[in-house]
Amino acid sequence: MTPTIEATAPTPARNRLLHPDPTVRRLARITLLNCLGNGLSMTLGVLFFTRVLGFGAVQVGTALTAAGLCGVLAGVPAGRAADRWGSRRVLVVLVAGEALGVAAYTLVHSYLLFVPLACLVMALDRGSAAVRNALYAEVLPADRRVAGRAYLRVVTNVGIGAGTAVAALVLHADSRDAYVAALLADAVSFAVVAVMYAALTVPPRVKAPTVPGERTGNPALRNRPFLAVTVLSGLLCLQFSVLEVGVPLWVVEHTEAPRVVVAVSLIANTVLVALLQVRATRGTEEPTAAARIFRRGGLLIAAACLLIGLAHGLPGRLAAVLLIAGVACQTFSEMYCQAAGWALSYDLAGDGHHGSYQGVFNAGLSSALMFGPVLITTVVITNGLLGWILLGALMLAAAVAMPPTVRWAQRTRPDAPVPAVSP
């Protein structure tokens, strides 16, 4: 049975910290609960695998690498399934599967079972991320979609931060029972989130027109300009590894800066994103403008790489100043690139195929998250300042290439669809 569509316009929120759109507020509640659980698992997962399950660091690293590859591959079929059966229905199944998978970690004692389970959980996680983005395209008006996603990203940071704080209590207890209770709490959060998604009101889906003689299959994989945009965006997403892997290793092993700079950098990034991410979406309403904002983000991350690399060999205080300046550049780059990337991933897609396009676009992000740490540790850090310059040049080239690539994508954008009532 098709749920009733809410025709009411957004009403003012009671608190100015809350979003005026009731749909975004519902999504924010779901996101907050989901990210509370994610904060727990992100902080405690590896320690649970090593300290409680007893697997070695190399074993866990190998399993998580295989899981990362499964995550990269999962987004495309998950997005395609969303186009076929509806994003809400597919998302409920994937999130419920995550609940069972995370709970199953507490029952595993064999490495031969741990590896496929880790791969399954990661595939469900990255698949649900792609489908969730497609769901946003269905439930949020096009002119408020990117701003809504920015608000949800702020909620994501708050939720993960709160989950990490709770995880600190588990780390203090450092017992098997505490770790198991935390993972089961994460599993319960997934189960509740699945129920909340099932109750979410979704308008009738938009169906793309059928063109005689048109090939079947995933349209996003045949859209070469969109694939190029995905690759360029994925290259700029390597900056997440700059902050999470590159800066800590560089500060501790290659500079005279105080180690507290690592914590200051992460806190500053989180606070700035929470305060400014929504504002960073301004000007992304049109693809050409979004591409220019993306290019601005690329210039900033290139500057960040140079500043971070130059901190080597300098006195502690001066090195700290350069590092903090570099992290500030990285943070603004992150906000601009994320906002522009969201806009482009929706605007360049054909309506009725948002699942397919979000699945492909999400694969670019997943690839960056998988290969980024390896690239930072084996190429950038080991080559010192030259490594940072090379990374900055790569990101600068991707940023400069984005505007002409987007113009190419606009010239070949899929035809506008016709609406159809969802089953």
Buried (B, 14 or more C-beta within 10 A) or exposed (E): EEEEEEEEEBEEBEEEEBBEBBBBBBBBEBBBBBBBBBBBBBBBBBBBBBBBBEBEEEBBEBBBBBBBBBBBBBBBBBBBBBBEEBBBBBBBBBBBBBBBBBBBBBEBEEBEEBBBBBBBBBBBBBBBBBBBBBBBBBBBEEEBBBBBBBBBBBBBBBBBBBBBEBBEEBBEEEEEEBBBBBBBBBBBBBBBBBEBBBEBEBBBBBBBEEEEEEEEEBBBBEBEBBBBBBBBBBBBBBBBBBBBBBBBBBBEEBBBBBEEBBEBBBEBBBEBBBEBBBEBBEBBBEBEBBBBBBBBBBBBBBBBBBBBBBBBEBEEEBBBBBBBBBBBBBBBBBBBBBBBBBBBBBBBBBBBBBBBBBBBBBBBBBBBBBBBBEBBBEBBBEBBBEBBBBBBEBBBEBBBBBBEBBEBBBEEBBEEBEEEEBE
